[in-house]
Amino acid sequence: MISSISKKSFFYFLIGFFSQFFQILIFREVMLITSGNEFSIGLVFFIWFIAGSLGSFIGKKISPKKLFLFFTLYPIVFLISITLLKLNRIIINPGQGQLINLWSMLWFSCVTLGMVAFFGDMCLVLGYRYFKSSNFIKVYYFDSLGHMCSGIIFTYILISFFSSEIIYSIILALFSISHILLSIFEKKKRYLLFSIIIFIFAIFASNAIDRLTEKNWKLFNKSFTLKDHTDTHYNNLALLSYGGINNLYVNGNLSLTFPEDITIQSEIWTAICQIPSSKETNIALIGGGGTDLVYYFSKSIPGIRITDIEIDKKEIEFIHKHYNRHSELSNQKNIEFIYKDGRSFLQNTKQKFDIISLHTGDPNTLLVNRYYTLEFFKTIKNTLNNDGIFTFSLSSSENYQGTFMNKLNKSIYKSLKQSFQNIIVSPGDTNTFYASNSSYLTEEAKTLSDRYRSMNLPPNPKFSHYQFQMTFPKWKKGKVIKKLQKDLDKTSENSDYKPTSIAYSLLNWFDMLNPDFRKFVSKIDSFYYMFFYFILPVIVILSLNNGTLKIFNKIDTFCQIFFISFSGIVFDLLAIFIYQLNFGTLYSDVGILTAAFMLGLIISIKVFTKSGNITIVYGLSTLTCGLLILCNLYPVFGSFKIILLIIIALSGVIIGSGFSVIIRKSPENYLSIYVGDLLGSAICSLGVLSFLLPSLGFMKLILVLTLYFIIAFIYSLFHKN
């Protein structure tokens, strides 16, 4: 006989277990729709937490007898959400090659993400009432345990061995089996039929969802054929072909064209002509390799050696699957493939290169931004030979992009100038930067043409010396540099701990999609300044009230959990940011990061359920601030994974202990406490990585929080009531 306690625990665990699965899968789909834009990360969690808080509120208003009805509908809502996400181009219809309109993105996210989050937290509160639990902390505990387990299983088992379509089938099958067990435990026989139907559908779900994926890509461009698609630890890959040309899309962005990418070939030929001739030319490619480009240069130039550094081995395997020169590339002695994070490789290698060519796309995500910072440019400088050259491209503001893209280019240019004396730019839809400390660098097309011809190369059907005239047209000579240098003193550098390019990329997206709101988006970071410096202190003061001012005693508990949850998520996100900065493996390591946070949450709930006070919570928060400051002051401190995992676990401890202490003090207000927890997390998710971190910088952000917690800690020491 299954005990009542076991049934309760099993149900709460299931809610957390499947909620985490659904959240990860939906998050990956939204990332594809927004082409990996950083804003989508905050948007996903913001909508998830807001919808969850609304679901929690509704869950207290309806009869608990409806629990099994809504729990039964949970996977159906998830399937509807996934179907809508897979058919996003039919529903939103942004047009070929266009970004999704901001308002369309908002309502579409609310519908797709909001439904699943709403049902999950509503079922959690209904379960609390249905099973007549006396302690909401236990609900929180088993829900967190479910989240931790699914995060580990997803990262270390599911995405390591299965495609996303098969993962959908596996999760639906697991849900139906769990639903059958729960129905038997609770003697709800009429729900058994539904579980069996879901199980049967799970068998066919993989093929059905795969067809939806294919249909959605066909709508991207009706002239293209979807040859293949897959998921890796880092990205979603899709290969579309037309007229014998293959186009590789990574997270919805065009990343590579092969058999040969003409743009990259032109860029590398220009770089080769910018270095003094020698018997050997050592080139490092960061991204963009694995195709005819590498093969062509390895064969064309005597004495050349190419090191192709790729973070995602499966991406190269995916290309080679559709590329008939794989064996030739693998057997070339002057080509070396290194499957490692490019930043990490260059920081630790003893090799010296003549040319380093970067092909990662614009720095509009945290993963990519780390290749465009002041610190990384110094690494590049130290890895190049004396006359070496560094080259990369950025989207420009020349034709259709606006003020903020120009500011992004300025920020990168200013950062680049800290390491290189000479910089030239080839203008166009993209600005191609060439940086060196050598006086050999030139933008004279005739000089480059003469150098190219002096190499006595065999005829090249894809490139000739005449193309240097298009690379550096006379009438644009020096104009891009002058534009970048204008008001440069008012431009912030892009650094590891102050990623200004993230903010500029986001503002540029808003500006392009909604030009009428230019004034609004240009001042959007001002709102977050006001929140962080004025609104949050008021919340802190109210949270310290602790009922001493009767006029506020109905909201002080809400403010207290809001402040603690906001700060706890800040610590979590900043630790993850440092983890991404150092290792670049956020997507492949998401399981261990989730597990660390949830483990901290679980331990704190166990420890603080019957003892502890708010002073300890504020003390732990101050300690965590100190650890994060050390990571900023001494970057080597943050290069140890164990340190960052401890900080992430501490952020879970802070939220879990705060939740336990506050709800123990006021158990009748469990719903408002839970809603405050979700809202604090939501506001933090939307603002920290997208606005506060790029605008304030890491150090200022954490120092202000440290000040708030020191005040709260000292106050709580003398007001233990």
Summary of the structure (lengths in Angstrom):
residues: 721
radius of gyration: 27.3
end to end distance: 44.7
largest distance: 87.9
contacts: 2513
relative contact order: 0.09
helix: 67%
strand: 11%
